[in-house]
């Protein structure tokens, strides 16, 4: 298991890993359609996430011209609003920017502050630059640098997105550690030679039996402790 002496740069996925994306979408959709029950809102969150994931994959596959996440979030908001029978443009506008107002997980802010005293921290997200600016400020995320997949005009797990982060490191890719709550994200980083750390969250994509990551922790605080151990 590598220590901080083996790492030049720590790269973090953001949505789901550092902030509670489904919870924030659930709250925003609940505000849009207050008469809906929790299970119905869960279905609408899944509808939102499915639309975004499908459209991102179409772009990765070259079946749709590139559009940033703000465009996809607005499309998803319009799909959800139509499903709820909501036509108020202001309400749809607010829902479309819900990902700018996501809350951090309880161990996120303190863990980033602690690790930032020892290693450079970089955010790497499929969210747009504009969303990341607002989200990072609201959630109190501590960065030395933040990168959007928008800079590669693609989406994770396309290799060009991980190259954005690897290009910031002076050394070899194996001295870059990618941290995520999504095993699919870590597989993408691993394919480019980056080290990987899976952090368990209530949401996300758990590893398969065949996956082999450098770290597997139950929270971000535990990962920081493992990294900084002598």
C-alpha positions in Angstrom: 0.0 0.0 0.0 1.6 3.3 -1.0 2.2 6.2 1.4 2.2 9.9 0.8 6.0 9.6 0.0 5.0 7.5 -3.1 2.4 10.1 -4.3 3.0 13.5 -5.9 -0.6 14.4 -6.5 -4.0 13.4 -5.1 -6.9 13.7 -7.6 -10.5 13.6 -6.3 -13.7 12.8 -8.1 -16.3 15.2 -6.6 -19.9 14.3 -7.3 -20.8 11.5 -5.0 -17.3 11.2 -3.6 -17.0 14.5 -1.8 -20.6 15.8 -2.0 -23.9 14.1 -1.7 -25.2 14.4 -5.3 -28.3 12.2 -5.0 -29.3 13.8 -1.8 -29.0 17.3 -3.2 -31.0 16.3 -6.3 -33.6 14.7 -4.1 -34.0 17.9 -2.1 -34.1 20.1 -5.2 -36.7 17.9 -6.9 -38.7 17.8 -3.6 -38.8 21.7 -3.7 -39.9 21.5 -7.3 -42.8 19.1 -6.6 -43.5 19.2 -2.9 -46.6 17.0 -3.3 -44.4 14.0 -4.4 -43.6 11.3 -1.9 -40.0 10.1 -1.2 -40.2 7.1 -3.4 -41.5 9.1 -6.3 -38.7 11.6 -5.9 -36.2 8.7 -5.8 -37.6 7.7 -9.2 -37.1 11.2 -10.5 -33.6 11.4 -9.3 -32.8 8.1 -11.1 -34.5 9.6 -14.2 -32.2 12.6 -14.0 -29.0 10.6 -13.5 -30.0 8.1 -16.2 -30.5 11.0 -18.7 -27.1 12.5 -17.9 -25.2 9.2 -17.9 -26.8 8.2 -21.3 -26.0 11.5 -22.9 -22.4 11.6 -21.6 -21.9 8.1 -23.0 -23.3 9.2 -26.4 -20.7 11.9 -26.5 -17.9 9.6 -25.5 -19.0 7.3 -28.3 -19.2 10.1 -30.8 -22.9 9.7 -31.3 -23.6 13.3 -30.1 -21.6 16.5 -30.3 -20.0 17.6 -27.1 -22.0 19.7 -24.7 -21.0 20.6 -21.1 -22.7 19.4 -18.0 -24.7 22.6 -17.6 -26.5 21.7 -20.9 -27.2 18.1 -19.7 -28.4 19.3 -16.3 -30.9 21.7 -17.9 -32.1 18.8 -20.1 -32.5 16.6 -17.1 -34.3 19.4 -15.2 -36.7 19.8 -18.1 -37.4 16.1 -18.3 -38.1 15.9 -14.5 -40.2 19.1 -14.6 -42.3 17.7 -17.5 -42.8 14.5 -15.6 -44.0 16.5 -12.6 -46.2 18.8 -14.7 -44.2 21.9 -13.7 -44.0 24.7 -16.3 -42.7 27.6 -14.2 -39.5 28.7 -16.0 -38.0 30.1 -12.7 -38.5 26.7 -11.0 -36.9 24.8 -13.9 -34.0 27.3 -13.9 -33.4 26.7 -10.2 -33.6 22.9 -10.6 -31.1 23.0 -13.5 -28.5 24.5 -11.2 -29.1 22.1 -8.3 -25.6 20.6 -8.6 -24.1 23.9 -7.6 -25.7 23.6 -4.1 -24.7 20.0 -3.1 -23.7 19.4 0.5 -20.3 17.8 1.4 -20.2 14.5 3.2 -19.5 15.0 7.0 -15.8 13.9 6.7 -15.0 15.8 3.4 -14.0 19.3 4.5 -11.8 18.3 7.4 -10.1 15.5 5.5 -9.2 17.8 2.6 -7.8 20.4 4.9 -5.7 17.8 6.7 -4.3 16.2 3.5 -3.7 19.6 1.8 -1.0 20.3 4.3 1.0 17.4 2.9 0.1 16.9 -0.7 -1.3 18.9 -3.7 -5.0 18.3 -4.1 -6.8 18.4 -7.5 -10.5 18.1 -8.2 -11.4 16.2 -11.4 -15.1 16.2 -12.2 -17.5 15.7 -15.1 -19.2 18.9 -13.8 -18.7 22.0 -15.8 -16.2 24.7 -14.8 -19.0 27.1 -13.8 -20.7 24.4 -11.6 -17.4 23.5 -10.0 -16.6 27.1 -9.0 -20.0 27.5 -7.3 -20.0 24.0 -5.8 -16.5 24.2 -4.4 -17.2 27.6 -2.8 -20.5 26.6 -1.2 -19.3 23.2 0.0 -16.0 24.6 1.3 -13.8 22.2 -0.8 -10.1 22.8 -0.4 -8.2 22.6 -3.7 -4.8 23.5 -5.1 -6.3 23.1 -8.5 -9.6 22.0 -10.0 -10.2 20.5 -13.4 -13.4 19.9 -15.4 -14.0 17.3 -18.0 -15.1 20.3 -20.0 -11.4 21.0 -20.5 -11.1 17.8 -22.5 -14.4 18.2 -24.2 -15.4 14.7 -23.0 -16.5 12.9 -19.9 -15.0 10.3 -17.5 -14.2 7.5 -18.0 -12.7 8.7 -21.3 -8.9 8.6 -21.0 -8.5 12.2 -22.2 -10.1 13.4 -18.9 -7.6 11.6 -16.7 -4.8 12.9 -18.8 -5.7 16.4 -17.6 -4.8 15.5 -14.1 -1.8 13.3 -15.0 -0.4 16.2 -16.9 -0.1 18.2 -13.7 2.3 15.7 -12.1 6.0 16.0 -12.8 6.6 12.3 -12.3 5.1 9.1 -13.8 1.4 8.4 -13.7 1.8 5.9 -10.9 2.7 8.8 -8.6 -0.8 10.2 -9.1 -3.6 8.9 -6.8 -7.2 9.0 -8.1 -9.8 8.9 -5.3 -13.4 8.1 -6.0 -16.6 6.4 -4.7 -17.2 5.0 -8.2 -15.4 1.9 -9.2 -16.0 2.7 -12.9 -14.1 6.0 -12.4 -11.2 4.2 -10.8 -11.0 1.7 -13.6 -10.7 4.6 -16.1 -7.8 6.1 -14.1 -6.2 2.7 -13.6 -6.2 2.2 -17.4 -3.9 5.2 -17.7 -1.6 4.0 -15.0 -2.8 6.1 -12.1 -2.9 4.7 -8.6 -6.4 4.3 -7.2 -8.3 4.7 -3.9 -11.9 3.6 -3.5 -13.8 5.5 -0.7 -17.1 3.9 0.3 -20.1 6.2 0.3 -23.8 5.6 0.8 -24.0 6.3 -3.0 -21.6 5.3 -5.7 -20.5 2.2 -7.6 -18.9 -0.4 -5.4 -15.9 -2.5 -6.7 -16.4 -5.8 -8.3 -14.6 -9.0 -7.2 -12.2 -8.6 -10.1 -11.2 -5.0 -9.1 -7.9 -4.4 -7.4 -7.4 -0.8 -6.1 -4.5 0.5 -4.0 -6.8 1.6 -1.2 -10.3 0.5 -0.1 -11.6 2.6 2.8 -14.9 3.2 4.5 -14.5 6.9 4.4 -12.3 9.8 3.4 -10.9 10.3 6.9 -9.7 6.7 6.9 -8.0 7.2 3.6 -6.1 10.3 4.8 -5.0 8.4 7.9 -3.7 5.6 5.7 -1.9 7.9 3.4 -0.2 9.8 6.1 0.8 6.8 8.2 4.5 6.4 8.6 
